[in-house]
Structures are given as C-alpha cells and as structure tokens.
Amino acid sequence: MGPEFVPVKDYLDNCRRKRNVSEYDTAGAVSEKEADDLLRTAQALKDQVENWLEASHPELTEPT
C-alpha cells in the first residue's frame, strides 16, 4: 500500500511483541491506555485500507 503505512506496520509489530510477552511472561504488561491506543489505530487502519481498496481496486469492494 505504500511507504506511508510503514509507521503503523512498525507500531502493530511492537504491539504484537508486547502481547506475546504479556501472554507468556508477564500478565498485565499492557495498560488500558495502550489497549485503547491500539484499538484506535486498528480502526483508523481499517478505514485507510477500505479507502485505498476503493480507490485502487474498486472491483474488490462491495457497493454500500
């Protein structure tokens, strides 16, 4: 999708790593604020991906 998505890719990868630590090593390592930030980031990414798909590959999207 382009280099503009590298920061969100890196952020999500860091979240994945922290989740793994939280699941396997230290329970509670993720704060509520971090979880809220991740949710907002995921929602924004979903919107960006849907907009990109509509602009770049409209044949892959369903009309609303």
C-alpha positions as CSV (number, residue, x, y, z in Angstrom):
1,M,0.0,0.0,0.0
2,G,3.0,2.3,0.2
3,P,5.6,3.7,2.5
4,E,3.1,5.8,4.4
5,F,2.0,2.6,6.1
6,V,5.4,1.7,7.5
7,P,4.9,3.5,10.8
8,V,1.6,1.7,11.5
9,K,3.2,-1.6,10.5
10,D,6.1,-1.0,12.9
11,Y,3.6,0.1,15.7
12,L,1.5,-3.0,15.2
13,D,4.6,-5.3,15.2
14,N,5.7,-3.7,18.5
15,C,2.2,-4.3,19.9
16,R,2.4,-8.0,18.8
17,R,5.7,-8.4,20.5
18,K,4.3,-6.8,23.7
19,R,1.2,-9.1,23.6
20,N,3.4,-12.1,23.3
21,V,5.3,-11.0,26.4
22,S,2.1,-10.4,28.2
23,E,0.7,-13.8,27.3
24,Y,3.7,-15.9,28.1
25,D,5.8,-14.0,30.6
26,T,4.2,-11.1,32.5
27,A,0.5,-10.8,32.9
28,G,-0.8,-7.3,32.9
29,A,2.1,-5.8,30.9
30,V,-0.3,-4.0,28.6
31,S,-2.1,-1.0,30.1
32,E,-5.6,0.1,29.4
33,K,-4.4,3.2,27.6
34,E,-2.2,1.0,25.3
35,A,-5.1,-1.2,24.5
36,D,-7.3,1.9,23.7
37,D,-4.5,3.3,21.5
38,L,-4.2,0.0,19.7
39,L,-8.0,-0.1,19.1
40,R,-8.0,3.4,17.7
41,T,-5.0,2.6,15.5
42,A,-6.7,-0.6,14.2
43,Q,-10.0,1.3,13.4
44,A,-8.0,4.1,11.6
45,L,-6.1,1.4,9.6
46,K,-9.3,-0.3,8.6
47,D,-10.7,2.9,7.3
48,Q,-7.5,3.7,5.4
49,V,-7.4,0.2,3.9
50,E,-11.0,0.4,2.8
51,N,-10.4,3.8,1.2
52,W,-7.2,2.5,-0.5
53,L,-9.1,-0.5,-1.8
54,E,-11.9,1.6,-3.1
55,A,-9.5,3.9,-4.9
56,S,-7.1,1.3,-6.2
57,H,-9.2,-1.8,-6.6
58,P,-12.9,-0.9,-6.7
59,E,-13.7,-4.3,-8.1
60,L,-12.7,-5.9,-4.8
61,T,-15.1,-3.8,-2.7
62,E,-18.8,-4.2,-2.3
63,P,-21.1,-1.2,-3.0
64,T,-22.7,0.1,0.1
